[in-house]
Amino acid sequence: MALFKRRTVGKPGEWFYCLEHRKVEEGPQCRAADRLGPYGTREEAEHAMETAHERNVEWETDPKWHDGPDRGKGDGED
């Protein structure tokens, strides 16, 4: 017996942004590794890449994640 069932049909109103096809999809049509979501509206899914970029900037500049003087510089030296 399978522990997890693969969902092939999404719930009505679930929106995803497919990274492979670069398009908005209602319900999970592409594999999970290739999509962002779920989003509550189509408009939110349309702005998925912008939202991801904004969140990345927030996380990169969050002092809680960069508590040491050399953390977060990306110079490869530890």
Backbone atoms as SQL, in Angstrom:
CREATE TABLE atoms (id INTEGER PRIMARY KEY, chain TEXT, resi INTEGER, resn TEXT, atom TEXT, x REAL, y REAL, z REAL);
INSERT INTO atoms VALUES
  (1, 'A', 1, 'MET', 'N', 0.842, -1.174, 0.000),
  (2, 'A', 1, 'MET', 'CA', 0.000, 0.000, 0.000),
  (3, 'A', 1, 'MET', 'C', 0.890, 1.243, 0.000),
  (4, 'A', 2, 'ALA', 'N', 0.564, 2.174, -0.865),
  (5, 'A', 2, 'ALA', 'CA', 1.352, 3.401, -0.969),
  (6, 'A', 2, 'ALA', 'C', 1.101, 4.301, 0.228),
  (7, 'A', 3, 'LEU', 'N', 2.162, 4.884, 0.710),
  (8, 'A', 3, 'LEU', 'CA', 2.057, 5.784, 1.849),
  (9, 'A', 3, 'LEU', 'C', 1.480, 7.129, 1.425),
  (10, 'A', 4, 'PHE', 'N', 1.899, 7.595, 0.258),
  (11, 'A', 4, 'PHE', 'CA', 1.410, 8.868, -0.266),
  (12, 'A', 4, 'PHE', 'C', 0.784, 8.635, -1.627),
  (13, 'A', 5, 'LYS', 'N', -0.321, 9.285, -1.870),
  (14, 'A', 5, 'LYS', 'CA', -0.953, 9.183, -3.172),
  (15, 'A', 5, 'LYS', 'C', -0.522, 10.360, -4.029),
  (16, 'A', 6, 'ARG', 'N', -0.238, 10.106, -5.270),
  (17, 'A', 6, 'ARG', 'CA', 0.121, 11.168, -6.201),
  (18, 'A', 6, 'ARG', 'C', -1.146, 11.886, -6.617),
  (19, 'A', 7, 'ARG', 'N', -1.159, 13.180, -6.397),
  (20, 'A', 7, 'ARG', 'CA', -2.312, 13.978, -6.791),
  (21, 'A', 7, 'ARG', 'C', -2.157, 14.387, -8.235),
  (22, 'A', 8, 'THR', 'N', -3.070, 13.985, -9.053),
  (23, 'A', 8, 'THR', 'CA', -2.987, 14.349, -10.472),
  (24, 'A', 8, 'THR', 'C', -3.929, 15.481, -10.822),
  (25, 'A', 9, 'VAL', 'N', -4.964, 15.674, -10.010),
  (26, 'A', 9, 'VAL', 'CA', -5.922, 16.733, -10.265),
  (27, 'A', 9, 'VAL', 'C', -5.919, 17.667, -9.077),
  (28, 'A', 10, 'GLY', 'N', -5.789, 18.951, -9.336),
  (29, 'A', 10, 'GLY', 'CA', -5.772, 19.926, -8.260),
  (30, 'A', 10, 'GLY', 'C', -7.156, 20.296, -7.802),
  (31, 'A', 11, 'LYS', 'N', -7.192, 20.998, -6.707),
  (32, 'A', 11, 'LYS', 'CA', -8.454, 21.506, -6.198),
  (33, 'A', 11, 'LYS', 'C', -8.843, 22.729, -7.013),
  (34, 'A', 12, 'PRO', 'N', -10.120, 22.939, -7.223),
  (35, 'A', 12, 'PRO', 'CA', -10.537, 24.165, -7.923),
  (36, 'A', 12, 'PRO', 'C', -10.045, 25.391, -7.158),
  (37, 'A', 13, 'GLY', 'N', -9.487, 26.325, -7.883),
  (38, 'A', 13, 'GLY', 'CA', -8.995, 27.539, -7.253),
  (39, 'A', 13, 'GLY', 'C', -7.542, 27.498, -6.834),
  (40, 'A', 14, 'GLU', 'N', -6.865, 26.370, -7.011),
  (41, 'A', 14, 'GLU', 'CA', -5.426, 26.296, -6.730),
  (42, 'A', 14, 'GLU', 'C', -4.677, 26.681, -7.992),
  (43, 'A', 15, 'TRP', 'N', -3.797, 27.626, -7.884),
  (44, 'A', 15, 'TRP', 'CA', -3.036, 28.102, -9.038),
  (45, 'A', 15, 'TRP', 'C', -1.551, 27.888, -8.789),
  (46, 'A', 16, 'PHE', 'N', -0.844, 27.523, -9.844),
  (47, 'A', 16, 'PHE', 'CA', 0.588, 27.260, -9.776),
  (48, 'A', 16, 'PHE', 'C', 1.289, 27.999, -10.909),
  (49, 'A', 17, 'TYR', 'N', 2.582, 28.253, -10.712),
  (50, 'A', 17, 'TYR', 'CA', 3.406, 28.795, -11.789),
  (51, 'A', 17, 'TYR', 'C', 4.403, 27.715, -12.163),
  (52, 'A', 18, 'CYS', 'N', 4.374, 27.276, -13.420),
  (53, 'A', 18, 'CYS', 'CA', 5.285, 26.240, -13.895),
  (54, 'A', 18, 'CYS', 'C', 6.588, 26.888, -14.348),
  (55, 'A', 19, 'LEU', 'N', 7.687, 26.494, -13.726),
  (56, 'A', 19, 'LEU', 'CA', 8.999, 27.045, -14.064),
  (57, 'A', 19, 'LEU', 'C', 9.499, 26.530, -15.407),
  (58, 'A', 20, 'GLU', 'N', 9.132, 25.319, -15.766),
  (59, 'A', 20, 'GLU', 'CA', 9.593, 24.741, -17.032),
  (60, 'A', 20, 'GLU', 'C', 8.900, 25.395, -18.231),
  (61, 'A', 21, 'HIS', 'N', 7.581, 25.543, -18.122),
  (62, 'A', 21, 'HIS', 'CA', 6.816, 26.096, -19.243),
  (63, 'A', 21, 'HIS', 'C', 6.613, 27.607, -19.151),
  (64, 'A', 22, 'ARG', 'N', 6.986, 28.170, -17.980),
  (65, 'A', 22, 'ARG', 'CA', 6.835, 29.613, -17.720),
  (66, 'A', 22, 'ARG', 'C', 5.407, 30.083, -17.957),
  (67, 'A', 23, 'LYS', 'N', 4.478, 29.357, -17.324),
  (68, 'A', 23, 'LYS', 'CA', 3.072, 29.731, -17.462),
  (69, 'A', 23, 'LYS', 'C', 2.309, 29.373, -16.192),
  (70, 'A', 24, 'VAL', 'N', 1.157, 29.994, -16.047),
  (71, 'A', 24, 'VAL', 'CA', 0.267, 29.749, -14.920),
  (72, 'A', 24, 'VAL', 'C', -0.635, 28.569, -15.250),
  (73, 'A', 25, 'GLU', 'N', -0.836, 27.705, -14.264),
  (74, 'A', 25, 'GLU', 'CA', -1.677, 26.527, -14.459),
  (75, 'A', 25, 'GLU', 'C', -2.653, 26.420, -13.302),
  (76, 'A', 26, 'GLU', 'N', -3.876, 26.032, -13.599),
  (77, 'A', 26, 'GLU', 'CA', -4.834, 25.760, -12.535),
  (78, 'A', 26, 'GLU', 'C', -4.702, 24.294, -12.172),
  (79, 'A', 27, 'GLY', 'N', -4.399, 24.059, -10.919),
  (80, 'A', 27, 'GLY', 'CA', -4.157, 22.697, -10.464),
  (81, 'A', 27, 'GLY', 'C', -2.739, 22.267, -10.802),
  (82, 'A', 28, 'PRO', 'N', -2.217, 21.262, -10.100),
  (83, 'A', 28, 'PRO', 'CA', -0.849, 20.804, -10.352),
  (84, 'A', 28, 'PRO', 'C', -0.775, 19.981, -11.636),
  (85, 'A', 29, 'GLN', 'N', -0.373, 20.598, -12.712),
  (86, 'A', 29, 'GLN', 'CA', -0.266, 19.895, -13.983),
  (87, 'A', 29, 'GLN', 'C', 1.148, 19.392, -14.240),
  (88, 'A', 30, 'CYS', 'N', 2.140, 20.089, -13.737),
  (89, 'A', 30, 'CYS', 'CA', 3.538, 19.681, -13.915),
  (90, 'A', 30, 'CYS', 'C', 4.067, 19.132, -12.589),
  (91, 'A', 31, 'ARG', 'N', 5.221, 18.489, -12.664),
  (92, 'A', 31, 'ARG', 'CA', 5.787, 17.884, -11.456),
  (93, 'A', 31, 'ARG', 'C', 6.136, 18.958, -10.419),
  (94, 'A', 32, 'ALA', 'N', 6.110, 18.578, -9.167),
  (95, 'A', 32, 'ALA', 'CA', 6.291, 19.509, -8.054),
  (96, 'A', 32, 'ALA', 'C', 7.609, 20.262, -8.127),
  (97, 'A', 33, 'ALA', 'N', 8.670, 19.626, -8.586),
  (98, 'A', 33, 'ALA', 'CA', 9.973, 20.274, -8.652),
  (99, 'A', 33, 'ALA', 'C', 10.003, 21.411, -9.673),
  (100, 'A', 34, 'ASP', 'N', 9.042, 21.439, -10.576),
  (101, 'A', 34, 'ASP', 'CA', 9.009, 22.449, -11.636),
  (102, 'A', 34, 'ASP', 'C', 7.961, 23.522, -11.420),
  (103, 'A', 35, 'ARG', 'N', 7.383, 23.604, -10.226),
  (104, 'A', 35, 'ARG', 'CA', 6.321, 24.590, -10.054),
  (105, 'A', 35, 'ARG', 'C', 6.417, 25.299, -8.710),
  (106, 'A', 36, 'LEU', 'N', 5.854, 26.494, -8.665),
  (107, 'A', 36, 'LEU', 'CA', 5.709, 27.267, -7.444),
  (108, 'A', 36, 'LEU', 'C', 4.227, 27.331, -7.120),
  (109, 'A', 37, 'GLY', 'N', 3.886, 27.280, -5.861),
  (110, 'A', 37, 'GLY', 'CA', 2.487, 27.378, -5.465),
  (111, 'A', 37, 'GLY', 'C', 2.152, 26.316, -4.448),
  (112, 'A', 38, 'PRO', 'N', 0.919, 26.226, -4.074),
  (113, 'A', 38, 'PRO', 'CA', -0.247, 26.821, -4.716),
  (114, 'A', 38, 'PRO', 'C', -0.478, 28.265, -4.287),
  (115, 'A', 39, 'TYR', 'N', -1.107, 29.008, -5.155),
  (116, 'A', 39, 'TYR', 'CA', -1.514, 30.380, -4.909),
  (117, 'A', 39, 'TYR', 'C', -3.032, 30.417, -4.894),
  (118, 'A', 40, 'GLY', 'N', -3.586, 31.376, -4.188),
  (119, 'A', 40, 'GLY', 'CA', -5.020, 31.485, -4.055),
  (120, 'A', 40, 'GLY', 'C', -5.725, 32.051, -5.270),
  (121, 'A', 41, 'THR', 'N', -4.985, 32.837, -6.073),
  (122, 'A', 41, 'THR', 'CA', -5.586, 33.437, -7.257),
  (123, 'A', 41, 'THR', 'C', -4.650, 33.304, -8.449),
  (124, 'A', 42, 'ARG', 'N', -5.218, 33.445, -9.622),
  (125, 'A', 42, 'ARG', 'CA', -4.416, 33.422, -10.845),
  (126, 'A', 42, 'ARG', 'C', -3.414, 34.575, -10.854),
  (127, 'A', 43, 'GLU', 'N', -3.843, 35.740, -10.366),
  (128, 'A', 43, 'GLU', 'CA', -2.977, 36.920, -10.352),
  (129, 'A', 43, 'GLU', 'C', -1.746, 36.697, -9.472),
  (130, 'A', 44, 'GLU', 'N', -1.943, 36.058, -8.317),
  (131, 'A', 44, 'GLU', 'CA', -0.799, 35.750, -7.453),
  (132, 'A', 44, 'GLU', 'C', 0.180, 34.829, -8.168),
  (133, 'A', 45, 'ALA', 'N', -0.334, 33.828, -8.861),
  (134, 'A', 45, 'ALA', 'CA', 0.524, 32.896, -9.591),
  (135, 'A', 45, 'ALA', 'C', 1.252, 33.598, -10.728),
  (136, 'A', 46, 'GLU', 'N', 0.605, 34.571, -11.375),
  (137, 'A', 46, 'GLU', 'CA', 1.241, 35.317, -12.460),
  (138, 'A', 46, 'GLU', 'C', 2.447, 36.105, -11.970),
  (139, 'A', 47, 'HIS', 'N', 2.436, 36.473, -10.695),
  (140, 'A', 47, 'HIS', 'CA', 3.535, 37.257, -10.124),
  (141, 'A', 47, 'HIS', 'C', 4.463, 36.400, -9.265),
  (142, 'A', 48, 'ALA', 'N', 4.451, 35.093, -9.478),
  (143, 'A', 48, 'ALA', 'CA', 5.229, 34.165, -8.656),
  (144, 'A', 48, 'ALA', 'C', 6.724, 34.463, -8.690),
  (145, 'A', 49, 'MET', 'N', 7.252, 34.761, -9.857),
  (146, 'A', 49, 'MET', 'CA', 8.694, 35.016, -9.958),
  (147, 'A', 49, 'MET', 'C', 9.068, 36.319, -9.245),
  (148, 'A', 50, 'GLU', 'N', 8.223, 37.328, -9.348),
  (149, 'A', 50, 'GLU', 'CA', 8.474, 38.584, -8.642),
  (150, 'A', 50, 'GLU', 'C', 8.425, 38.367, -7.131),
  (151, 'A', 51, 'THR', 'N', 7.435, 37.606, -6.686),
  (152, 'A', 51, 'THR', 'CA', 7.299, 37.308, -5.261),
  (153, 'A', 51, 'THR', 'C', 8.517, 36.547, -4.762),
  (154, 'A', 52, 'ALA', 'N', 8.965, 35.568, -5.515),
  (155, 'A', 52, 'ALA', 'CA', 10.145, 34.785, -5.130),
  (156, 'A', 52, 'ALA', 'C', 11.378, 35.673, -5.043),
  (157, 'A', 53, 'HIS', 'N', 11.541, 36.562, -6.006),
  (158, 'A', 53, 'HIS', 'CA', 12.693, 37.479, -6.002),
  (159, 'A', 53, 'HIS', 'C', 12.648, 38.385, -4.771),
  (160, 'A', 54, 'GLU', 'N', 11.479, 38.947, -4.483),
  (161, 'A', 54, 'GLU', 'CA', 11.338, 39.829, -3.319),
  (162, 'A', 54, 'GLU', 'C', 11.658, 39.086, -2.029),
  (163, 'A', 55, 'ARG', 'N', 11.179, 37.853, -1.916),
  (164, 'A', 55, 'ARG', 'CA', 11.454, 37.061, -0.710),
  (165, 'A', 55, 'ARG', 'C', 12.929, 36.729, -0.594),
  (166, 'A', 56, 'ASN', 'N', 13.567, 36.420, -1.705),
  (167, 'A', 56, 'ASN', 'CA', 15.008, 36.127, -1.677),
  (168, 'A', 56, 'ASN', 'C', 15.791, 37.337, -1.189),
  (169, 'A', 57, 'VAL', 'N', 15.438, 38.516, -1.668),
  (170, 'A', 57, 'VAL', 'CA', 16.120, 39.738, -1.233),
  (171, 'A', 57, 'VAL', 'C', 15.913, 39.943, 0.263),
  (172, 'A', 58, 'GLU', 'N', 14.679, 39.737, 0.741),
  (173, 'A', 58, 'GLU', 'CA', 14.408, 39.871, 2.173),
  (174, 'A', 58, 'GLU', 'C', 15.256, 38.911, 2.989),
  (175, 'A', 59, 'TRP', 'N', 15.317, 37.651, 2.561),
  (176, 'A', 59, 'TRP', 'CA', 16.085, 36.657, 3.309),
  (177, 'A', 59, 'TRP', 'C', 17.581, 36.949, 3.260),
  (178, 'A', 60, 'GLU', 'N', 18.069, 37.399, 2.112),
  (179, 'A', 60, 'GLU', 'CA', 19.499, 37.692, 1.988),
  (180, 'A', 60, 'GLU', 'C', 19.922, 38.877, 2.843),
  (181, 'A', 61, 'THR', 'N', 19.003, 39.785, 3.130),
  (182, 'A', 61, 'THR', 'CA', 19.340, 40.965, 3.917),
  (183, 'A', 61, 'THR', 'C', 18.839, 40.878, 5.350),
  (184, 'A', 62, 'ASP', 'N', 18.274, 39.744, 5.743),
  (185, 'A', 62, 'ASP', 'CA', 17.755, 39.561, 7.094),
  (186, 'A', 62, 'ASP', 'C', 18.923, 39.339, 8.051),
  (187, 'A', 63, 'PRO', 'N', 19.086, 40.223, 9.035),
  (188, 'A', 63, 'PRO', 'CA', 20.231, 40.078, 9.950),
  (189, 'A', 63, 'PRO', 'C', 20.179, 38.803, 10.782),
  (190, 'A', 64, 'LYS', 'N', 19.016, 38.191, 10.954),
  (191, 'A', 64, 'LYS', 'CA', 18.931, 36.933, 11.712),
  (192, 'A', 64, 'LYS', 'C', 19.661, 35.806, 10.993),
  (193, 'A', 65, 'TRP', 'N', 19.770, 35.874, 9.674),
  (194, 'A', 65, 'TRP', 'CA', 20.441, 34.832, 8.910),
  (195, 'A', 65, 'TRP', 'C', 21.913, 35.151, 8.701),
  (196, 'A', 66, 'HIS', 'N', 22.321, 36.342, 9.022),
  (197, 'A', 66, 'HIS', 'CA', 23.717, 36.762, 8.843),
  (198, 'A', 66, 'HIS', 'C', 24.238, 37.315, 10.162),
  (199, 'A', 67, 'ASP', 'N', 24.378, 36.429, 11.144),
  (200, 'A', 67, 'ASP', 'CA', 24.748, 36.890, 12.469),
  (201, 'A', 67, 'ASP', 'C', 26.254, 37.016, 12.673),
  (202, 'A', 68, 'GLY', 'N', 27.060, 36.533, 11.754),
  (203, 'A', 68, 'GLY', 'CA', 28.505, 36.664, 11.875),
  (204, 'A', 68, 'GLY', 'C', 29.037, 37.715, 10.919),
  (205, 'A', 69, 'PRO', 'N', 30.225, 38.242, 11.160),
  (206, 'A', 69, 'PRO', 'CA', 30.764, 39.298, 10.299),
  (207, 'A', 69, 'PRO', 'C', 31.054, 38.841, 8.868),
  (208, 'A', 70, 'ASP', 'N', 31.322, 37.543, 8.665),
  (209, 'A', 70, 'ASP', 'CA', 31.679, 37.064, 7.322),
  (210, 'A', 70, 'ASP', 'C', 30.572, 36.258, 6.662),
  (211, 'A', 71, 'ARG', 'N', 29.449, 36.095, 7.305),
  (212, 'A', 71, 'ARG', 'CA', 28.380, 35.270, 6.744),
  (213, 'A', 71, 'ARG', 'C', 27.639, 36.024, 5.662),
  (214, 'A', 72, 'GLY', 'N', 27.278, 35.307, 4.613),
  (215, 'A', 72, 'GLY', 'CA', 26.453, 35.878, 3.571),
  (216, 'A', 72, 'GLY', 'C', 27.194, 36.635, 2.493),
  (217, 'A', 73, 'LYS', 'N', 28.528, 36.684, 2.576),
  (218, 'A', 73, 'LYS', 'CA', 29.286, 37.428, 1.569),
  (219, 'A', 73, 'LYS', 'C', 29.502, 36.619, 0.295),
  (220, 'A', 74, 'GLY', 'N', 29.416, 35.292, 0.383),
  (221, 'A', 74, 'GLY', 'CA', 29.548, 34.455, -0.792),
  (222, 'A', 74, 'GLY', 'C', 30.946, 34.371, -1.356),
  (223, 'A', 75, 'ASP', 'N', 31.961, 34.650, -0.533),
  (224, 'A', 75, 'ASP', 'CA', 33.328, 34.606, -1.038),
  (225, 'A', 75, 'ASP', 'C', 33.945, 33.213, -0.973),
  (226, 'A', 76, 'GLY', 'N', 33.221, 32.260, -0.403),
  (227, 'A', 76, 'GLY', 'CA', 33.711, 30.886, -0.371),
  (228, 'A', 76, 'GLY', 'C', 34.681, 30.591, 0.725),
  (229, 'A', 77, 'GLU', 'N', 35.087, 31.575, 1.510),
  (230, 'A', 77, 'GLU', 'CA', 36.029, 31.348, 2.598),
  (231, 'A', 77, 'GLU', 'C', 35.274, 31.222, 3.906),
  (232, 'A', 78, 'ASP', 'N', 35.577, 30.178, 4.665),
  (233, 'A', 78, 'ASP', 'CA', 34.939, 29.980, 5.962),
  (234, 'A', 78, 'ASP', 'C', 35.959, 29.929, 7.066);
